[in-house]
Amino acid sequence: MKELVILSGKGGTGKTSLTASFAILATGCLLCDADVDAADLHLLMQPDIRKRTDFLGGSVALIDHQRCTECGTCIDMCRWEAVGPDFVVDDIACEGCGVCVDFCPEQAIDFPIKTCGQWFISDTRCGPMVHARLGIAEENSGKLVTLVRQQARQLAEARDINLIITDGPPGVGCPVIASVGGATSALIVTEPTVSGIHDMARAIELCRHFKVPVMVCINKFDLNPDNSATIERMALGGGLPVVGRIPFDSAFTRAMVQGKTLLEYDGNGSAASSLRQVWAAIMNTPAMTAGQQTAA
């Protein structure tokens, strides 16, 4: 089984649009949306949810006023100032560190695990999909990403699917780290801007740290040919393959409005042709072809 993770050093590079298009081009894949903080792959895939499960993670302190003697220890110990003078915990301010629970002399503070979001197993027109939705301002997104990837792998094994395409989070933070480890290969989608170049370099460094093979795709390359050339020099100088260059095409946006991929909306345009070339190049990289048996 192989897992291709689509990353971007920054948001807005077209990562999800490309992921959805690759799902159309792939034959027999499983989709995994690991961008749990701002999931949007479902907008293009329109999944039919088959299983819905609560995600439990983190805790918030809860003071039992029948046991509380209002000694003030929790107020003094809380560095987040989450405990008010009326000895009521502010759910937003509470970081769930548990210090007040440990130091309360009356053991009057409970620490229940809370529901932070939900994860789903769904069917789409491209095959099964595992995705999630983290609650507003909730934490533990890295833990949820790990859970979603584990469920995706288990489902792929159960259904004998050999390819998982994972839409990863932007940036290089904890959710991205959770989405990269153990992947077969990572495709970094970048754009020819100063921030795109800077953040691509950070994403490459992260993947190298975890020893995940990296390839680069330049989206909207024709908006700034000079910066696109800089990206290619950086990639090739680091021994990374540039698997393709996709031109700017407003059809991407029009397709999104219709809830479709570019290939479904306008499969004959130049951008659609470039997408097919990029997908072919991805599947022919050494990381994605390793272990394949040649027919006799």
C-alpha positions in Angstrom: 0.0 0.0 0.0 1.2 3.5 -0.9 0.2 6.8 0.5 0.7 10.1 -1.4 0.4 13.1 0.8 -0.3 16.4 -0.8 1.2 19.3 1.1 1.7 23.1 0.7 3.9 25.3 2.8 1.1 27.9 2.8 -2.7 27.9 2.3 -4.3 28.9 -1.0 -1.9 27.2 -3.4 -4.6 24.9 -4.9 -3.6 21.8 -2.9 -7.2 20.5 -2.4 -8.2 21.2 -6.0 -5.3 19.1 -7.2 -6.0 16.4 -4.7 -9.6 16.1 -5.9 -8.4 16.0 -9.5 -5.9 13.3 -8.8 -8.7 11.2 -7.2 -10.5 11.4 -10.6 -7.4 10.3 -12.4 -6.5 7.5 -10.0 -8.1 4.1 -10.5 -9.1 2.5 -7.2 -7.9 4.9 -4.5 -9.0 5.9 -1.0 -9.2 9.6 -0.1 -8.1 10.9 3.2 -8.6 14.5 4.3 -6.0 15.3 7.0 -6.7 19.0 7.0 -8.9 18.7 10.0 -8.7 22.3 11.1 -10.2 23.6 7.9 -11.4 20.6 6.0 -12.8 21.4 2.5 -12.1 18.3 0.3 -15.7 17.2 1.1 -17.0 20.3 -0.8 -15.6 18.8 -4.1 -16.2 15.1 -3.3 -19.7 15.5 -1.8 -19.3 12.4 0.4 -22.2 10.2 1.5 -21.4 9.6 5.2 -21.6 6.0 6.2 -20.1 6.2 9.7 -19.9 9.1 12.1 -17.8 9.0 15.3 -17.1 11.5 18.0 -13.5 12.5 18.6 -12.5 12.8 22.2 -9.4 14.8 23.1 -8.3 17.1 25.8 -10.0 18.1 29.0 -11.4 21.2 30.7 -11.4 21.8 34.4 -14.8 21.7 36.1 -15.2 22.9 39.7 -17.7 21.0 41.9 -19.0 23.8 44.2 -20.4 21.3 46.7 -16.8 20.2 47.5 -15.0 23.5 46.8 -14.1 25.5 49.9 -13.0 28.5 47.9 -9.5 28.4 49.2 -8.2 30.1 46.1 -5.4 27.6 45.3 -6.7 27.0 41.8 -6.8 30.8 41.1 -3.2 31.2 42.3 -1.9 28.2 40.4 -3.7 28.8 37.0 -1.2 30.7 34.8 -4.0 31.2 32.2 -6.3 33.1 34.6 -9.1 30.7 33.6 -10.6 30.5 37.1 -12.8 33.5 38.0 -13.3 35.0 41.4 -16.7 33.1 41.5 -14.7 29.9 41.1 -16.1 29.1 37.7 -13.8 27.9 35.0 -13.7 29.8 31.7 -13.9 27.1 29.0 -12.2 29.3 26.4 -9.3 30.4 28.7 -8.7 26.9 30.2 -5.8 25.2 28.4 -6.5 21.8 30.0 -3.1 21.6 31.7 -4.6 20.0 34.9 -2.5 21.9 37.4 -5.6 23.0 39.3 -6.8 19.4 39.5 -3.5 18.2 40.9 -3.1 20.9 43.5 -6.7 21.3 44.8 -6.6 20.3 48.5 -10.2 19.2 48.5 -10.1 17.3 45.2 -13.0 19.4 44.1 -12.1 19.8 40.5 -13.1 17.3 37.9 -11.3 16.9 34.6 -13.6 15.2 32.1 -12.5 14.5 28.5 -14.5 16.6 26.0 -15.7 16.0 22.5 -13.5 18.0 20.2 -15.0 17.0 16.8 -16.0 14.1 14.7 -14.5 11.8 12.1 -16.3 10.1 9.2 -16.1 7.2 6.8 -17.9 8.1 3.6 -18.4 7.0 0.0 -17.6 9.3 -2.9 -17.8 9.0 -6.7 -14.0 8.3 -6.6 -14.1 5.7 -3.8 -14.1 5.7 0.0 -13.1 8.7 1.9 -12.0 9.2 5.6 -12.3 12.7 6.8 -13.0 14.7 10.0 -14.2 18.0 11.4 -12.5 19.6 14.4 -14.6 21.8 16.6 -14.2 25.6 16.5 -11.1 26.7 18.5 -10.5 23.1 19.6 -7.0 21.6 20.0 -5.5 18.2 19.4 -5.6 18.5 15.6 -2.4 16.5 15.4 -4.0 13.6 17.3 -7.1 13.8 15.1 -4.9 13.7 11.9 -3.2 10.6 13.2 -6.5 9.0 13.9 -7.9 9.8 10.5 -4.8 8.4 8.8 -4.9 5.2 10.9 -8.6 4.7 9.9 -7.8 5.3 6.3 -5.1 2.7 6.3 -7.3 0.2 8.0 -10.1 0.8 5.6 -7.8 0.5 2.6 -6.5 -2.8 3.9 -10.0 -4.1 4.5 -11.1 -3.2 0.9 -7.8 -4.2 -0.7 -7.0 -0.7 -2.0 -3.4 0.0 -2.8 -3.3 3.8 -2.9 -4.3 6.4 -0.4 -4.3 10.0 -1.5 -4.1 12.3 1.5 -4.9 16.0 1.5 -2.6 17.4 4.1 -2.8 20.6 6.1 -0.9 23.7 5.1 2.2 24.9 6.9 4.7 22.9 8.9 3.1 22.6 12.3 1.9 19.7 14.4 -0.9 18.6 12.0 1.5 18.5 9.1 4.0 16.5 11.1 1.2 14.0 11.9 0.2 13.8 8.2 3.8 13.1 6.9 5.2 10.4 9.1 5.3 7.0 7.4 4.0 8.3 4.0 5.3 6.8 0.8 5.9 10.2 -0.8 4.9 13.9 -0.5 3.9 16.3 -3.2 4.5 19.9 -2.3 2.2 22.2 -4.3 3.6 25.7 -4.4 3.0 28.9 -6.2 5.4 31.5 -7.7 5.2 34.0 -4.9 7.8 35.1 -2.3 5.8 33.5 0.5 5.2 30.4 -1.7 8.9 29.9 -2.2 9.8 30.5 1.5 7.1 28.1 2.8 7.9 25.5 0.2 11.5 25.4 1.5 10.2 24.9 5.1 7.9 22.0 4.0 10.8 20.4 2.1 13.0 20.6 5.2 10.2 19.0 7.3 9.7 16.1 4.9 13.5 15.5 4.7 13.6 15.3 8.5 11.1 12.5 8.4 12.9 10.9 5.5 9.8 11.1 3.2 10.6 11.4 -0.5 9.6 14.8 -1.9 8.5 16.1 -5.3 7.4 19.6 -6.3 4.5 20.9 -8.4 4.2 24.6 -9.4 0.6 25.8 -9.6 -0.2 29.0 -11.5 3.4 29.0 -12.8 2.7 31.5 -15.5 1.7 34.3 -13.1 5.4 34.9 -12.4 7.8 33.0 -14.7 10.9 34.4 -12.8 9.7 33.0 -9.5 8.7 29.7 -11.1 12.3 29.5 -12.5 13.6 30.1 -8.9 11.4 27.3 -7.6 12.7 24.9 -10.2 16.3 25.8 -9.5 15.7 25.3 -5.7 14.1 21.9 -6.3 16.6 20.6 -8.8 19.5 21.9 -6.7 18.2 19.9 -3.9 17.8 16.8 -6.0 14.0 17.0 -6.0 11.9 16.3 -9.1 9.6 19.0 -10.4 6.7 16.8 -11.6 4.9 19.6 -13.4 3.8 23.1 -14.0 0.1 24.0 -14.0 -1.0 27.3 -15.6 -3.4 29.7 -14.0 -7.0 28.9 -15.1 -10.1 30.6 -13.7 -12.0 27.3 -14.5 -10.6 26.0 -11.2 -12.8 28.5 -9.4 -15.8 28.0 -11.6 -15.5 24.2 -11.1 -15.3 24.7 -7.3 -18.5 26.7 -7.4 -20.2 23.8 -9.1 -18.8 21.3 -6.6 -16.7 19.6 -9.3 -13.1 19.0 -10.0 -11.5 20.8 -12.9 -11.3 17.6 -14.9 -15.1 17.1 -14.6 -15.9 20.7 -15.3 -13.4 21.4 -18.2 -11.5 18.3 -19.1 -10.1 19.6 -22.4 -8.4 22.8 -21.2 -4.6 23.4 -20.9 -4.8 23.1 -17.1 -6.6 19.8 -17.3 -3.9 18.5 -19.7 -1.2 19.7 -17.3 -2.9 17.9 -14.4 -2.8 14.6 -16.4 0.9 15.1 -17.1 1.6 15.8 -13.4 -0.3 12.7 -12.2 1.6 10.5 -14.7 4.9 12.0 -13.5 4.0 11.4 -9.9 3.1 7.8 -10.5 6.4 7.2 -12.3 8.6 8.5 -9.6 10.9 6.0 -7.9 9.0 6.2 -4.5 5.6 5.5 -6.1 6.9 2.7 -8.4 9.1 0.9 -5.8 8.0 -2.6 -5.0 5.7 -2.9 -8.1 6.0 -6.3 -9.9 6.6 -6.3 -13.6 4.3 -8.5 -15.6 6.0 -11.5 -17.1 
